Amino acid sequence: MPMKLIRPLAALALLAVSALPAFAADAVFPPGLRLGMVPLVGLSTAKTFPGFESEDGTVKVLITELPPAAYGEVVSAFNSNPAGTGGVKQDKIETPAGLAYFTTESGKAGETAVKRYSMIVPGAGFSGYVAVQIPENATKIYTDEAVRQMFASTVTRKQVSAEEQIALMPFKITDLADFKDIRTLAPGSSIILADGNESTGYESKPFMILGLIGATPQAADDRARFAQEAALQIPGVRESRVTMSEPIRINGQQGFETRIDGVSGKDKTPVTVVQWIRFSSGGASLRIIASAPRDQWQAAFTRFRAVRDGIQPKG
């Protein structure tokens, strides 16, 4: 995956220096992420995206996590074209997180001339990605060498505490129903609670995905159709068949429960999946997807409902 293909991902969510052990102590991790670094002088934690920014918002360092395969794809792209193309300079540097690959290029942000840097590093179960944008008029302060030093300080952590991840969500989760593996899928908008984990896979044990979806229909008939179509499009579930779909009330709000039977994972595990949508008359609606192998469904469903009924608004 060339950097030019990864960069839009970063926008949407939107170093010849040795890596000293002191970096790890000074590194800052954006909330909910396993990737951190020592931000450049004058940068602080960004308010509207994961990463760092200058006080006037013109210098941006966006940090995110990509699928684990992304790192290998970038390495292959670098190796097949080490000279780079179209004025894009390619380089690499050792970091405490592993060997990082990065590019440097000039571009425009609106009418403003900017320099852009894109870096990727390996992580345990993910690839760490960093996109930096610096206006040309700030490059005397934020030089290529300064950016290299920041990249050289990159570190990863094995896990983020459940409390830290849940605190980022726009709602409270008051009952985890003994789910031990908690992982953010999209900071501030979706999270997975599971008995399995990222490395062994989730499908063979019960898990739940909690998140928000945008505008939903208001008419009852439209909501029924919307819920069924959404359930049949749940990623990773194949041979899906709706076994139940009916309106319910969830914590006093109008909702819809849809159940499907299907198979999931490389072993084609027979699963039962329930989708709950708690409709909102304005703004985002809550969507819960909960899956369990069919032979574990009965006990899992009790836990699923406990989590669902414990979700409360913040504030």
Contacts in CASP RR format, 6 or more apart in sequence:
PFRMAT RR
TARGET T0000
AUTHOR 0000-0000-0000
METHOD contacts of the structure
MODEL  1
MPMKLIRPLAALALLAVSALPAFAADAVFPPGLRLGMVPLVGLSTAKTFP
GFESEDGTVKVLITELPPAAYGEVVSAFNSNPAGTGGVKQDKIETPAGLA
YFTTESGKAGETAVKRYSMIVPGAGFSGYVAVQIPENATKIYTDEAVRQM
FASTVTRKQVSAEEQIALMPFKITDLADFKDIRTLAPGSSIILADGNEST
GYESKPFMILGLIGATPQAADDRARFAQEAALQIPGVRESRVTMSEPIRI
NGQQGFETRIDGVSGKDKTPVTVVQWIRFSSGGASLRIIASAPRDQWQAA
FTRFRAVRDGIQPKG
1 70 0 8 1.000
1 73 0 8 1.000
1 74 0 8 1.000
1 77 0 8 1.000
2 74 0 8 1.000
2 77 0 8 1.000
3 74 0 8 1.000
3 77 0 8 1.000
3 88 0 8 1.000
3 103 0 8 1.000
3 118 0 8 1.000
3 120 0 8 1.000
4 88 0 8 1.000
6 66 0 8 1.000
6 70 0 8 1.000
6 74 0 8 1.000
6 118 0 8 1.000
6 120 0 8 1.000
6 129 0 8 1.000
7 116 0 8 1.000
7 118 0 8 1.000
7 131 0 8 1.000
9 64 0 8 1.000
9 66 0 8 1.000
9 129 0 8 1.000
10 62 0 8 1.000
10 64 0 8 1.000
10 118 0 8 1.000
10 129 0 8 1.000
10 131 0 8 1.000
11 131 0 8 1.000
13 49 0 8 1.000
13 50 0 8 1.000
13 62 0 8 1.000
13 64 0 8 1.000
14 49 0 8 1.000
14 60 0 8 1.000
14 62 0 8 1.000
14 131 0 8 1.000
15 91 0 8 1.000
15 93 0 8 1.000
15 100 0 8 1.000
15 102 0 8 1.000
15 147 0 8 1.000
15 148 0 8 1.000
15 149 0 8 1.000
15 151 0 8 1.000
15 152 0 8 1.000
16 93 0 8 1.000
16 145 0 8 1.000
16 148 0 8 1.000
17 93 0 8 1.000
17 145 0 8 1.000
17 148 0 8 1.000
17 149 0 8 1.000
17 152 0 8 1.000
18 94 0 8 1.000
18 152 0 8 1.000
19 94 0 8 1.000
19 95 0 8 1.000
19 96 0 8 1.000
19 152 0 8 1.000
19 153 0 8 1.000
21 96 0 8 1.000
23 37 0 8 1.000
23 38 0 8 1.000
23 96 0 8 1.000
23 152 0 8 1.000
23 153 0 8 1.000
23 155 0 8 1.000
24 96 0 8 1.000
24 155 0 8 1.000
26 38 0 8 1.000
26 153 0 8 1.000
27 36 0 8 1.000
27 37 0 8 1.000
27 38 0 8 1.000
27 153 0 8 1.000
27 154 0 8 1.000
27 155 0 8 1.000
28 36 0 8 1.000
28 37 0 8 1.000
28 38 0 8 1.000
28 39 0 8 1.000
28 45 0 8 1.000
28 52 0 8 1.000
29 35 0 8 1.000
29 36 0 8 1.000
29 157 0 8 1.000
29 160 0 8 1.000
30 36 0 8 1.000
30 45 0 8 1.000
30 46 0 8 1.000
30 50 0 8 1.000
30 51 0 8 1.000
30 52 0 8 1.000
30 63 0 8 1.000
30 187 0 8 1.000
31 50 0 8 1.000
31 164 0 8 1.000
31 167 0 8 1.000
31 168 0 8 1.000
31 187 0 8 1.000
32 50 0 8 1.000
32 160 0 8 1.000
32 164 0 8 1.000
32 165 0 8 1.000
32 168 0 8 1.000
32 184 0 8 1.000
32 187 0 8 1.000
33 50 0 8 1.000
33 63 0 8 1.000
33 64 0 8 1.000
33 65 0 8 1.000
33 160 0 8 1.000
33 184 0 8 1.000
33 187 0 8 1.000
34 65 0 8 1.000
34 123 0 8 1.000
34 124 0 8 1.000
34 126 0 8 1.000
34 156 0 8 1.000
34 157 0 8 1.000
34 158 0 8 1.000
34 159 0 8 1.000
34 160 0 8 1.000
35 63 0 8 1.000
35 64 0 8 1.000
35 65 0 8 1.000
35 97 0 8 1.000
35 121 0 8 1.000
35 123 0 8 1.000
35 128 0 8 1.000
35 129 0 8 1.000
35 130 0 8 1.000
35 154 0 8 1.000
35 155 0 8 1.000
35 156 0 8 1.000
36 63 0 8 1.000
36 154 0 8 1.000
36 155 0 8 1.000
36 156 0 8 1.000
36 157 0 8 1.000
37 63 0 8 1.000
37 130 0 8 1.000
37 150 0 8 1.000
37 151 0 8 1.000
37 153 0 8 1.000
37 154 0 8 1.000
37 155 0 8 1.000
38 149 0 8 1.000
38 150 0 8 1.000
38 153 0 8 1.000
39 51 0 8 1.000
39 52 0 8 1.000
39 61 0 8 1.000
39 150 0 8 1.000
40 52 0 8 1.000
40 59 0 8 1.000
40 61 0 8 1.000
40 142 0 8 1.000
40 146 0 8 1.000
40 147 0 8 1.000
40 150 0 8 1.000
42 54 0 8 1.000
42 55 0 8 1.000
43 52 0 8 1.000
43 53 0 8 1.000
43 54 0 8 1.000
43 59 0 8 1.000
43 61 0 8 1.000
44 52 0 8 1.000
44 53 0 8 1.000
44 55 0 8 1.000
45 51 0 8 1.000
45 52 0 8 1.000
46 52 0 8 1.000
46 53 0 8 1.000
46 60 0 8 1.000
46 61 0 8 1.000
46 62 0 8 1.000
47 53 0 8 1.000
49 60 0 8 1.000
49 62 0 8 1.000
50 62 0 8 1.000
50 63 0 8 1.000
50 64 0 8 1.000
50 187 0 8 1.000
51 61 0 8 1.000
51 62 0 8 1.000
51 63 0 8 1.000
52 60 0 8 1.000
52 61 0 8 1.000
52 63 0 8 1.000
53 59 0 8 1.000
53 60 0 8 1.000
53 61 0 8 1.000
54 60 0 8 1.000
54 138 0 8 1.000
58 112 0 8 1.000
58 134 0 8 1.000
58 135 0 8 1.000
58 138 0 8 1.000
59 133 0 8 1.000
59 134 0 8 1.000
59 135 0 8 1.000
59 138 0 8 1.000
59 142 0 8 1.000
60 131 0 8 1.000
60 132 0 8 1.000
60 133 0 8 1.000
61 130 0 8 1.000
61 131 0 8 1.000
61 132 0 8 1.000
61 150 0 8 1.000
62 130 0 8 1.000
62 131 0 8 1.000
62 132 0 8 1.000
63 128 0 8 1.000
63 129 0 8 1.000
63 130 0 8 1.000
64 128 0 8 1.000
64 129 0 8 1.000
64 130 0 8 1.000
65 126 0 8 1.000
65 127 0 8 1.000
65 128 0 8 1.000
65 129 0 8 1.000
66 120 0 8 1.000
66 126 0 8 1.000
66 127 0 8 1.000
66 128 0 8 1.000
66 129 0 8 1.000
67 126 0 8 1.000
67 127 0 8 1.000
68 122 0 8 1.000
68 123 0 8 1.000
68 125 0 8 1.000
68 126 0 8 1.000
68 127 0 8 1.000
69 127 0 8 1.000
70 120 0 8 1.000
70 127 0 8 1.000
70 129 0 8 1.000
71 120 0 8 1.000
71 121 0 8 1.000
71 122 0 8 1.000
71 123 0 8 1.000
71 127 0 8 1.000
71 128 0 8 1.000
72 127 0 8 1.000
74 101 0 8 1.000
74 120 0 8 1.000
74 127 0 8 1.000
75 101 0 8 1.000
78 90 0 8 1.000
78 92 0 8 1.000
78 101 0 8 1.000
81 90 0 8 1.000
82 90 0 8 1.000
83 90 0 8 1.000
84 90 0 8 1.000
86 105 0 8 1.000
87 105 0 8 1.000
87 106 0 8 1.000
88 103 0 8 1.000
88 104 0 8 1.000
88 105 0 8 1.000
89 103 0 8 1.000
89 104 0 8 1.000
89 105 0 8 1.000
90 101 0 8 1.000
90 102 0 8 1.000
90 103 0 8 1.000
91 101 0 8 1.000
91 102 0 8 1.000
91 103 0 8 1.000
91 104 0 8 1.000
92 99 0 8 1.000
92 100 0 8 1.000
92 101 0 8 1.000
92 102 0 8 1.000
93 99 0 8 1.000
93 100 0 8 1.000
93 102 0 8 1.000
93 148 0 8 1.000
93 151 0 8 1.000
93 152 0 8 1.000
94 100 0 8 1.000
94 152 0 8 1.000
95 121 0 8 1.000
95 151 0 8 1.000
95 152 0 8 1.000
95 153 0 8 1.000
95 154 0 8 1.000
95 155 0 8 1.000
96 153 0 8 1.000
96 154 0 8 1.000
96 155 0 8 1.000
97 121 0 8 1.000
97 122 0 8 1.000
97 123 0 8 1.000
97 128 0 8 1.000
97 154 0 8 1.000
97 155 0 8 1.000
97 156 0 8 1.000
98 121 0 8 1.000
98 122 0 8 1.000
98 154 0 8 1.000
99 121 0 8 1.000
99 122 0 8 1.000
100 119 0 8 1.000
100 120 0 8 1.000
100 121 0 8 1.000
100 151 0 8 1.000
100 154 0 8 1.000
101 119 0 8 1.000
101 120 0 8 1.000
101 121 0 8 1.000
102 117 0 8 1.000
102 118 0 8 1.000
102 119 0 8 1.000
102 120 0 8 1.000
102 151 0 8 1.000
103 117 0 8 1.000
103 118 0 8 1.000
103 119 0 8 1.000
104 115 0 8 1.000
104 116 0 8 1.000
104 117 0 8 1.000
104 144 0 8 1.000
104 147 0 8 1.000
105 115 0 8 1.000
105 116 0 8 1.000
106 113 0 8 1.000
106 114 0 8 1.000
106 115 0 8 1.000
106 116 0 8 1.000
106 136 0 8 1.000
107 113 0 8 1.000
107 114 0 8 1.000
107 115 0 8 1.000
107 116 0 8 1.000
108 114 0 8 1.000
109 133 0 8 1.000
109 135 0 8 1.000
112 135 0 8 1.000
112 136 0 8 1.000
113 135 0 8 1.000
113 136 0 8 1.000
114 133 0 8 1.000
114 134 0 8 1.000
114 135 0 8 1.000
114 136 0 8 1.000
115 133 0 8 1.000
115 134 0 8 1.000
115 136 0 8 1.000
115 139 0 8 1.000
116 131 0 8 1.000
116 132 0 8 1.000
116 133 0 8 1.000
116 134 0 8 1.000
117 130 0 8 1.000
117 131 0 8 1.000
117 132 0 8 1.000
117 134 0 8 1.000
117 147 0 8 1.000
117 151 0 8 1.000
118 129 0 8 1.000
118 130 0 8 1.000
118 131 0 8 1.000
118 132 0 8 1.000
119 129 0 8 1.000
119 130 0 8 1.000
119 131 0 8 1.000
119 132 0 8 1.000
119 151 0 8 1.000
119 154 0 8 1.000
120 127 0 8 1.000
120 128 0 8 1.000
120 129 0 8 1.000
120 130 0 8 1.000
121 127 0 8 1.000
121 128 0 8 1.000
121 154 0 8 1.000
121 156 0 8 1.000
122 128 0 8 1.000
123 156 0 8 1.000
124 156 0 8 1.000
124 158 0 8 1.000
125 198 0 8 1.000
125 199 0 8 1.000
128 156 0 8 1.000
130 151 0 8 1.000
130 154 0 8 1.000
132 147 0 8 1.000
132 150 0 8 1.000
134 142 0 8 1.000
134 147 0 8 1.000
160 183 0 8 1.000
160 184 0 8 1.000
162 176 0 8 1.000
162 182 0 8 1.000
165 182 0 8 1.000
165 183 0 8 1.000
165 184 0 8 1.000
165 191 0 8 1.000
166 172 0 8 1.000
166 173 0 8 1.000
166 182 0 8 1.000
166 191 0 8 1.000
168 184 0 8 1.000
168 187 0 8 1.000
168 188 0 8 1.000
169 188 0 8 1.000
169 189 0 8 1.000
169 191 0 8 1.000
169 210 0 8 1.000
169 211 0 8 1.000
170 188 0 8 1.000
170 189 0 8 1.000
170 212 0 8 1.000
170 284 0 8 1.000
170 314 0 8 1.000
171 286 0 8 1.000
171 311 0 8 1.000
171 312 0 8 1.000
171 313 0 8 1.000
171 314 0 8 1.000
172 310 0 8 1.000
172 311 0 8 1.000
172 312 0 8 1.000
172 313 0 8 1.000
172 314 0 8 1.000
173 191 0 8 1.000
173 210 0 8 1.000
173 307 0 8 1.000
173 310 0 8 1.000
173 311 0 8 1.000
174 310 0 8 1.000
174 311 0 8 1.000
174 312 0 8 1.000
175 306 0 8 1.000
175 307 0 8 1.000
175 309 0 8 1.000
175 310 0 8 1.000
176 182 0 8 1.000
176 193 0 8 1.000
176 307 0 8 1.000
177 193 0 8 1.000
177 303 0 8 1.000
177 304 0 8 1.000
177 306 0 8 1.000
177 307 0 8 1.000
178 303 0 8 1.000
179 193 0 8 1.000
179 194 0 8 1.000
179 195 0 8 1.000
179 206 0 8 1.000
179 207 0 8 1.000
179 208 0 8 1.000
179 303 0 8 1.000
179 307 0 8 1.000
180 194 0 8 1.000
180 195 0 8 1.000
181 192 0 8 1.000
181 193 0 8 1.000
181 194 0 8 1.000
181 195 0 8 1.000
181 196 0 8 1.000
181 197 0 8 1.000
181 198 0 8 1.000
182 191 0 8 1.000
182 192 0 8 1.000
182 193 0 8 1.000
182 194 0 8 1.000
183 191 0 8 1.000
183 192 0 8 1.000
183 194 0 8 1.000
183 198 0 8 1.000
184 190 0 8 1.000
184 191 0 8 1.000
185 191 0 8 1.000
185 192 0 8 1.000
185 209 0 8 1.000
189 211 0 8 1.000
189 212 0 8 1.000
190 209 0 8 1.000
190 210 0 8 1.000
190 211 0 8 1.000
190 212 0 8 1.000
191 209 0 8 1.000
191 210 0 8 1.000
191 211 0 8 1.000
192 202 0 8 1.000
192 207 0 8 1.000
192 208 0 8 1.000
192 209 0 8 1.000
192 210 0 8 1.000
193 207 0 8 1.000
193 208 0 8 1.000
193 210 0 8 1.000
193 307 0 8 1.000
194 202 0 8 1.000
194 205 0 8 1.000
194 206 0 8 1.000
194 207 0 8 1.000
194 208 0 8 1.000
195 205 0 8 1.000
195 206 0 8 1.000
195 207 0 8 1.000
196 202 0 8 1.000
196 204 0 8 1.000
196 205 0 8 1.000
196 207 0 8 1.000
202 291 0 8 1.000
203 236 0 8 1.000
203 264 0 8 1.000
203 265 0 8 1.000
203 267 0 8 1.000
203 269 0 8 1.000
203 271 0 8 1.000
203 291 0 8 1.000
203 293 0 8 1.000
204 267 0 8 1.000
204 269 0 8 1.000
204 293 0 8 1.000
205 292 0 8 1.000
205 293 0 8 1.000
205 296 0 8 1.000
206 290 0 8 1.000
206 291 0 8 1.000
206 292 0 8 1.000
206 293 0 8 1.000
206 296 0 8 1.000
206 300 0 8 1.000
206 303 0 8 1.000
206 304 0 8 1.000
207 290 0 8 1.000
207 291 0 8 1.000
207 292 0 8 1.000
208 288 0 8 1.000
208 289 0 8 1.000
208 290 0 8 1.000
208 291 0 8 1.000
208 304 0 8 1.000
208 307 0 8 1.000
209 288 0 8 1.000
209 289 0 8 1.000
209 290 0 8 1.000
210 286 0 8 1.000
210 287 0 8 1.000
210 288 0 8 1.000
210 307 0 8 1.000
210 311 0 8 1.000
211 286 0 8 1.000
211 287 0 8 1.000
211 288 0 8 1.000
212 284 0 8 1.000
212 285 0 8 1.000
212 286 0 8 1.000
212 287 0 8 1.000
213 230 0 8 1.000
213 277 0 8 1.000
213 284 0 8 1.000
213 285 0 8 1.000
213 287 0 8 1.000
214 283 0 8 1.000
214 284 0 8 1.000
214 285 0 8 1.000
215 282 0 8 1.000
215 283 0 8 1.000
216 223 0 8 1.000
216 226 0 8 1.000
216 277 0 8 1.000
216 279 0 8 1.000
216 280 0 8 1.000
216 285 0 8 1.000
217 223 0 8 1.000
217 225 0 8 1.000
217 226 0 8 1.000
218 279 0 8 1.000
218 281 0 8 1.000
220 247 0 8 1.000
223 247 0 8 1.000
223 254 0 8 1.000
223 255 0 8 1.000
223 256 0 8 1.000
223 277 0 8 1.000
223 279 0 8 1.000
224 245 0 8 1.000
224 247 0 8 1.000
224 256 0 8 1.000
226 277 0 8 1.000
227 245 0 8 1.000
227 256 0 8 1.000
227 258 0 8 1.000
227 275 0 8 1.000
227 277 0 8 1.000
228 242 0 8 1.000
228 245 0 8 1.000
228 258 0 8 1.000
230 258 0 8 1.000
230 275 0 8 1.000
230 277 0 8 1.000
230 287 0 8 1.000
231 240 0 8 1.000
231 242 0 8 1.000
231 245 0 8 1.000
231 258 0 8 1.000
231 259 0 8 1.000
231 260 0 8 1.000
231 273 0 8 1.000
231 275 0 8 1.000
232 240 0 8 1.000
232 242 0 8 1.000
232 260 0 8 1.000
234 240 0 8 1.000
234 260 0 8 1.000
234 273 0 8 1.000
234 275 0 8 1.000
234 289 0 8 1.000
236 264 0 8 1.000
236 265 0 8 1.000
237 260 0 8 1.000
237 262 0 8 1.000
237 263 0 8 1.000
237 264 0 8 1.000
237 271 0 8 1.000
237 273 0 8 1.000
237 291 0 8 1.000
238 262 0 8 1.000
238 263 0 8 1.000
238 264 0 8 1.000
238 268 0 8 1.000
239 262 0 8 1.000
239 263 0 8 1.000
240 260 0 8 1.000
240 261 0 8 1.000
240 262 0 8 1.000
240 273 0 8 1.000
241 260 0 8 1.000
241 261 0 8 1.000
241 262 0 8 1.000
242 258 0 8 1.000
242 259 0 8 1.000
242 260 0 8 1.000
243 259 0 8 1.000
243 260 0 8 1.000
243 261 0 8 1.000
243 272 0 8 1.000
244 257 0 8 1.000
244 258 0 8 1.000
244 259 0 8 1.000
245 256 0 8 1.000
245 257 0 8 1.000
245 258 0 8 1.000
245 259 0 8 1.000
246 256 0 8 1.000
246 257 0 8 1.000
247 254 0 8 1.000
247 255 0 8 1.000
247 256 0 8 1.000
247 257 0 8 1.000
248 255 0 8 1.000
248 256 0 8 1.000
248 257 0 8 1.000
248 276 0 8 1.000
249 255 0 8 1.000
250 276 0 8 1.000
250 278 0 8 1.000
250 286 0 8 1.000
250 308 0 8 1.000
250 309 0 8 1.000
251 278 0 8 1.000
251 309 0 8 1.000
251 310 0 8 1.000
251 311 0 8 1.000
251 312 0 8 1.000
253 278 0 8 1.000
253 279 0 8 1.000
253 280 0 8 1.000
254 278 0 8 1.000
254 279 0 8 1.000
255 276 0 8 1.000
255 277 0 8 1.000
255 278 0 8 1.000
255 279 0 8 1.000
256 276 0 8 1.000
256 277 0 8 1.000
256 279 0 8 1.000
257 274 0 8 1.000
257 275 0 8 1.000
257 276 0 8 1.000
258 274 0 8 1.000
258 275 0 8 1.000
259 272 0 8 1.000
259 273 0 8 1.000
259 274 0 8 1.000
259 275 0 8 1.000
260 272 0 8 1.000
260 273 0 8 1.000
260 275 0 8 1.000
261 270 0 8 1.000
261 271 0 8 1.000
261 272 0 8 1.000
261 273 0 8 1.000
261 294 0 8 1.000
262 270 0 8 1.000
262 271 0 8 1.000
262 272 0 8 1.000
262 273 0 8 1.000
263 269 0 8 1.000
263 270 0 8 1.000
263 271 0 8 1.000
264 271 0 8 1.000
264 291 0 8 1.000
269 293 0 8 1.000
270 293 0 8 1.000
270 294 0 8 1.000
271 291 0 8 1.000
271 292 0 8 1.000
271 293 0 8 1.000
271 294 0 8 1.000
272 291 0 8 1.000
272 292 0 8 1.000
272 294 0 8 1.000
272 297 0 8 1.000
273 289 0 8 1.000
273 290 0 8 1.000
273 291 0 8 1.000
274 288 0 8 1.000
274 289 0 8 1.000
274 290 0 8 1.000
274 301 0 8 1.000
274 304 0 8 1.000
275 287 0 8 1.000
275 288 0 8 1.000
275 289 0 8 1.000
275 290 0 8 1.000
276 286 0 8 1.000
276 287 0 8 1.000
276 288 0 8 1.000
276 290 0 8 1.000
276 308 0 8 1.000
277 285 0 8 1.000
277 286 0 8 1.000
277 287 0 8 1.000
277 288 0 8 1.000
278 285 0 8 1.000
278 286 0 8 1.000
278 287 0 8 1.000
278 288 0 8 1.000
279 285 0 8 1.000
280 286 0 8 1.000
286 311 0 8 1.000
288 304 0 8 1.000
288 307 0 8 1.000
288 308 0 8 1.000
288 311 0 8 1.000
290 300 0 8 1.000
290 301 0 8 1.000
290 304 0 8 1.000
290 307 0 8 1.000
290 308 0 8 1.000
292 300 0 8 1.000
292 301 0 8 1.000
292 304 0 8 1.000
END
